[in-house]
Structure formats: structure tokens, C-alpha cells
Amino acid sequence: MEGNEPKNVREVLEQLAQPSNVAVHSSDKLLGEVEAVAAKDDEEREQNQLDALRRKPGLRPVPPTRNSPRPRSTPTPCTSADGRTPRP
């Protein structure tokens, strides 16, 4: 494929299935900051008599893999998770 030619569906799906390195910033410090913000949001929602947000329990830092500090993933789970991320 050259230049700006449109890709067909097969090519796009094949590219989405290819694993690649994912840059991750994850630490105990970041986890603490996320939990503090979540607690503040919960408190504000309670004061405003809003329903509590549903969150996955047990947040923890992403551990590095045995052979690489960067996890490998296909783009699909990353784009799916990003699509669910609330925007300011």
C-alpha cells in the first residue's frame, strides 16, 4: 500500500491484530493519586445525592513483564478502553 490510498477492511483488521509495545505509566504513587481523586468524586456525588459510580475493584499498578518493561498488546483493547474513558 502506497501513499494515501484507502485501506480495505481486511488490511485494517490485520493491522489491528498485530501486537505492539504499549507505553504505560503505572506506579504505586499514581495508584494513590487515582484513588484520592476517586474518593473525592464519590464524596461530591454523595453530597449532591447522585448515584455512586461503578468502578472495578482492586486497582493496582501494572506489573512489568518478565522480559520487557513494556507490555505488548494489540491496539483493539487499548482503543476500546480509551473509548470508555470519560473526557473532561
Protein Blocks (a to p, Z undefined) as FASTA:
>chain_A
ZZjbdcdfklmmmmmmpccdddddddfklmmmmmmmmmmmmmmmmmnopacddddehiac
ddddfkbcbdcddfklmmmmmmmpccZZ
